Amino acid sequence: MRLGLRVFFGFFLIAGLSAVLLLKVFLAEVKPSVREVMEDLMVDTAHLLAEAATDEMAAGGVLPDGRLATQLRRYARRDVDVMIWGLRKQSLDLRIYVTDATGRVVLDSGQPTAVGQDYSQWRDVALTLRGDYGARSSRSYRADDRSTVLVVAAPVLKDGRTLGVVSVAKPVASVQRFIDRAERRVFWAGAALLAASLVIGVAVTLWLVASVRRLRRYAQQAQAGQAIAPPVMPGELGDLAHAMDDMRRRLEGREQLEHDVRALTHELKSPLAALRASGELLQDDLPAADRQRFAAQVLDQTARLQTLVERVLALSQLEAQVGLGERQRVALTDWVGGQLERQAPRLAQKRLNVVWTARENVVVDADTVLLELAFGNLLVNAIDFAPAGSTLELAIGATPTGVGLALRDHGPGVPPAAFAQLGKRFFSTARPGSLVKGSGLGLAIARRIAELHGGRLAFEAARPGLRVTLILPR
């Protein structure tokens, strides 16, 4: 299973179980809470009515035509039509009955036929007569109503004596609408909370998966040898990205160092062997012409070694460089003309003719020192591979996003299989008419300078020859 699905299912399981448990607890507490509030109000009502009945009970008992009975009948006939928090109430639901000190009913507003019955065994009456809090829950007294009725009692007291009990009954169904509405609200609020938590979970999962995929993509690109910056990410993931980048740099540095040492050793073998052979021969007695020839060979191989060392040092500095130096606006047409003049002696030595075209005098922002180094290496490389008396083609082109400086020689070109290796240090093909290979550092330097400018070095088979294009951002 993928990481994203694992994280999402884990979050869904935790959020879902939490939401279900919370909903269950809340819904289980709604009905008892409403009943508790109702019971609290009924206790107040029972004590208020008990106080109202005290004088009548002390004077001889509650009579059917007495003051309290008359008030209860008027209460039952009252018209009610009120809105309570959005719910309509159109009936009065309290039933009040009064018992004497023995528990016998003397007044009942809801069931007049109950007068004279013995309620002394009912919990509300029995407990109240004992001096305790009396309350009970039972079925409705109506035959057509099977709902639960809550009954709360209060003693009728006079000079410390219990004269009787006033009980207040109210059907739980009268508040069931409020309970149902509260349960619906709690349910939908919980469902909305669960949905919001799932949306947040999906968002967090997508963010985490996207971050991990960015790290994976970075690791894959680093494994492929691409020199890219680590992704910018917050927190521990950002620390992990930088740690991976540091590890990549160390591994690349070690591998690159080993590769460069092997390649440099191979490059040094030929000139050192030639120097050793020339030095040994110069120790003998030689004709003047041979001595001059071997001395010239020593100078030539020394110059080759010096060029190799300088290019290695230059490439090392470029690879360690993070950004560019001072940028200047360069008009490429005028600038290229000056660069060709510098190489005029070498061009004349091989009788090379330069044909170049430019649609417009394109202007770019570039580090002129590095740009001269890159173009100089490309031009020297083209001169070395161009046959004597041939032509070098130079073209300057522009697109809305970039500028291309293309240089083509008419030499042997490069096999298609070797194109992927062009621009890497110490990779080169043999010069025309010779088995001697170059160091490949010239193209590597040019490619690194293009990367520092945000561009690239492109290669294209020209048949005959090779076209190398230095592409810089516009």
N, C-alpha and C positions, 0 to 999 in steps of 0.2 A: 504494500500500500504506500502511496506517495506521502511525502511529508505533509503537504497541505491538507490532505484528507485526514491524516492522523491528528493533526492539530485541531482541525475543525470538528471532527467527531469527539475528540476529548473535550473541547470547549462546549459543544452541544450537550454532551452527557452531563457535565458539571452544571451548566446553566439550566438545562432542562430539569434535572433532579432538584436543584435548588428552587426553581420556580414552582414545580409541582408540590414540594414540601411546604413552601411558603403559602401557596394558594390553599393547600389543605388545612394548614394551621389557621389562616385568616378566616376561611369559610367555616371552619369548625367553631370559631370564636364569635361569629356574627350573631347567631341566634341566642346563645347564652348571654351575650353582652346586652342585646336588646331586652331580653327578659329581665336581666338584672336592673336595667334602667326603669323598665315598667314596674317592677316590684318596688323599687325605691319610691316612685311616685305614688303607688298604691298605699304604701306604708304611711306617707304623709296624709293621703286622703282619708284613710281609716282613722287615724288619730284626730284629724279635724272633725270628722263626723261623730266620733266618740265623745269629743268635747261638746259638740252641739247637742248630743242626746243626754248629757249628764243631768241637767235640771229636770227633764221630763221623766227620766228613769228614777231619780231620787224622789219625785213627787208621787210616785205610784206606778210607774211603768209606762212604756210606750203604747199608746192606743191607736187603733186603726184610723181614727179620725183626729189624731193628735197633730201637733205642729210638725214633727219630723216626717210623719207619714204623708201629710199634705204636701210638704216640700219635695219629697221624693216622687210623688205622682206628677207634680208640675215639672220636675226635672225630666221624667220619662217622656212627657209630651212636648218638650222643646224641639223646635226645628233647627237643625244644624246643617250648614253647607259651607265648609271652609276648605281652603287649600293649604296643605301642610307640606312645604318643600316639594311642591309639584304633584302631590297625591291628594285627591278629594276625599273629605270625610263628611258623611251625611247621616250618621247615626250616633247615638250615645250608648255606650256598651257596658257601663258599670251596673252591676247588680249589688244591692246593699241589703243585707239582712241583719236583724238584731236579735240576740238571745239574752235571756235573763241569767241570773247567777247560777241556775241549775243547768243551763244549756238548752232550754226550751225556746223555740222560735216565737218571738212576739211581733216581728214585722219582717216582711220580705217583699222588696220592690219588684222582683222579677218573677216570683212564684207565690202568689197570695195563698194558695192552698197549703203551703208548707207551714203556715202559722199553727202553732201548737205541737209541731213535731219536735222530737228530741234530737238535737245536734251535738249533744255533749260528747259523743265519741268521735266527732270529726276533729281532725288534728288542729285546725285553726282555732276552734272553740276550746277544745280540751287543753291545749298548751297555753292559751291565753288565760284561761281560768286558773291554771297552775302558777301563773306569773311569768311564763316564758314567752318567747316570740312565737306566735302562731301563724302558720302558713301551710298551704297545701296546694297540690295540683291534681285535678281530676277531670273526668269527662263532663261535658256540658249537661245541664239538667234538661235541655230540650231533646225530645225524641228524634227530631230531624237534624240534629246538629251533633256530630261526633267529634267536634274539636275539643282541644284541651282548654281548661279554664284555670286561671291562677287566682287563688283566694288568699287574702291577707287580712288578719284580724288585729283589733286594738281593744284594750279593756276600757270599759266605762267606769271611772273611778270617782268616788266621793268620800272625802275625809278618810282616805286610806283603805276604803272598802271597795271591792269589785262588785258593781251593781249588775254588770252584764258585759256582753261582747258585741262590738260592731264589726262585721266582716264585709270586705269589699271584694267582689269577684269581677274578673275581666277576661274575656276569651282571648287566648293567644292569637287567634285568627285575625283579630282586629288590628294587630301590628304585623301580621305576616307579610302584608304588602311592603312594609318598610324593610323587613328582613330580606324579602326576595330582591328588592331593589338594591339593597346594600350588597347582597351576594353577587348580583349581576355586575355591579360596579367593581367589586373586588376582583371578580373573575376576568372582566375585560381589561381592568388595569393590570392584572397579572399577566394576561395574554399579551398586552402591549409591551409590558416590561420584558417578557420572554422574547417577543419579536425584536425589540430594540437590542437586547443582549445578543441575539443571534446575528443581527445586522452588524453589531460591533465585532462579534466573533469572526464573521466573514471578512470584515474590513481588516482586522488584525491578522487573520490568517493570510489574506491576500498580500498584505504588506510584508509579513514575515517570509512568505514563499517568494515574493518578488525580490526581497533582499537576499535570500539564499541563492536564488537563481542568478542574481547579479554577481555574487561571490563565485558561483560555479562557472559562469561565463568568463569571469576574470581569470579564474584558475585554468580554464581550458585555453584561453588565449595566451596566458603565460606559458602553459605547457607547449603550445605551438610555436613559442619563440617570439611572440609579439611583445615589443617593449611598450606597455601601456601603463597609465597611472591607475592606482587602485581606486575603486568606486568610493565616492563620498557618502558615508553612511553614519548615522548617529549611534552613540552608545557603544555597547560591547561589539556590535557587528562592525562598526568602524574600526575599533581596535583590532578586531580579527583581520579585517582587510589590510590594514597597515602591517600587521604581523606577517601575513601571507606575502605581502610585497617585499618586506625585509628579507624573508626567507628566500623568495624567488631571486632577489638581487644577489644574495650571498651564494646561492647555488649557481646562478648564471655566471657570477664573477669567478667562481672556482672553476666551472666547466670552461668558461671562456679563456681563463688564464691557462689552463692545461692545453686547450686547443691552440692558443696563440703561441705558447712555448714550443709545442711540437712544430707548428707551421713556421715559426721564426727560425727554429733550428734547421729546418729543411731549407729555408731561403738562404741561410748563412753558409750552408755547406758549399755551394758552388763558388761564390766569390772567395771564400777562405781557401778552398782547394786550389783555385787559380792563383791566389796570392802566394800560397806556400810553394807551388810549383815554380812560379816566376822567381820567387826569392831564392829557391835552391839553385836555379839555373844561373841567376845573376852572381852567385858566389864563384862560379867557374869563369875561366878565361873565355870570353866570347868575342866574336867580331863586333865591331861598333854597331852594325845594322841590327844584329840580333839583340844586343844589349839595349838598344833604343826601343826595339819592339817589345821586349819583356818589361822594360820600365814603363812604357805606355800602357801595357796591360795591367801593371800594378796600380797605376793612377786610375785607370778605367774601373777596376774592381773596387778600389777605395771609394771612388765617387758613387758607385752602385751601393756600397754598404752605407755610405753617408745618407744617400737618398732614402734608403730603406729605414734607417734609424729615425730620420726626420719625419717620415710619414707615419711610422708607428707612434712616435710621440705626439704628432698632430692629431691622429685619430683617437688616441687615448684621452687627450684633452677635450676633444669634441664630444666623446661619449660621456665624459664626466660633467660636461656643461649642461645646465638645466635650461637656461634661456639664452636669448640673444643679447648682444651688446647694443651699442647705439645704432638705431635704425636711421636710414637716410632715404630720401626719395631718389630713385635711380631711373633715368630715362634709358631703357635698355638698348635702343638703336645706337645712340652715341657711345654708350658704355662698352658695348661689344666691339665697336670699331677700335677703341683704345686697347682692349685686350688682344685683338688680333695683331695690332702693331707690335706688342711686346713679344709675340711669338713669331714675328716675321723672319728672323734668322733661321729658326728651325723649319719653318714652312719652305723657305727658299732652299735649304739644304736638301730637302726631299722633293723639290720642284712641285709642291702641292699648290693647287689653285683653290681658293675659297669662293664659293658662290653662295650668297645668302640673300634672303628675302625677308621683308618686314612690312606688314600691312599698315602699321602705324607705330609711332614712337611710344610704345607702352611704358607707363611709369609704375614702378612697384616700390614698396617700402621694404628695405632689406638691410642687413648688416653687410656693408660693402666689402669689408675685409674677408668675411667668410664667403661671400658671393664670388669674389675674385679667386679665392682658393679653390672653390668647387668648379668654376668654369675653367680655370687653369688646368686642373687635373683631367677634366673631360677632354679639353683640347689636346693636351699632351698624349693622352691615351689614344685619341683618334689619329694623331700624327704617327704614333708608333705602329698602329695597325694598318694605316693607309699605304697602299703600294706607291712607290716613287712615281711621280708624274701624274698621279690621279687627282681627283677633285674631292674636296670636303664641302658638304652642303649644310648650310646654317640657316635656320628659319626661326622667326619670332612670331608667335601667334597668341591670341588672347580669346578668352571666353568670359561670360559674365562673372564667373567665380574664380578664374585662375589665369595664369600666364605660363606659356610653355616656351622654353628655349631648347630647340632640337638641333642636334649635331649628328651628321651621318658621314661615315667613311665608306669607301668602296673596297674594303679589305675582305678577308675570308669569312667574316661573320662569326656567329656563335651557333653551335648545334642547339636545336630546340630543347633537348634534355638538360642543357646547362643554363637555361634562362633563369630558373629558380635560384641558382647559386650566384648570379651576377650581383655585384654590390656587396658581397661578403668578403671580409678580409682574407687575404692569402689565397683567393681563388682567381685564377687567370688562365687564359689559353695562350698557346704559343704564338710568337710574333711571326709575321709572314716571312718565309724564306729562312726560318731559324727554328730550332727546337727549344730556344730559351723562352721561358715564361716570365711574366712580370709578377709582382707581389699581389696585385689585385687591390692594393690599398687606395689607389686613386679613385676608383669607383666607390669604395667604401666611405672615403672621406666626403665625396660629393653627395652620396645618399644621406649621410648623417647631417650634413649642412641643410639639405632639403627638408629633413624631418624637423630640424630646429626651427626652420621658417614655417612649419606647418604644411609643408608640401611633400613631394615624393620624387623618386627617380624612376622613370619608365623606360623599358627596353622593347625594341621592335626590330624584327628581322627585316632587312631592306632588300636583300637579294640583288646585287651583292652587297655585303657589308652589314653594318649594324647602326640603327638609329637610337641614340640615347637622348631622352627628353628630361630636362630639369623643369619640374612643374612647381610653381610658387603660387600661393593664394593672391588673388587680385587685391 
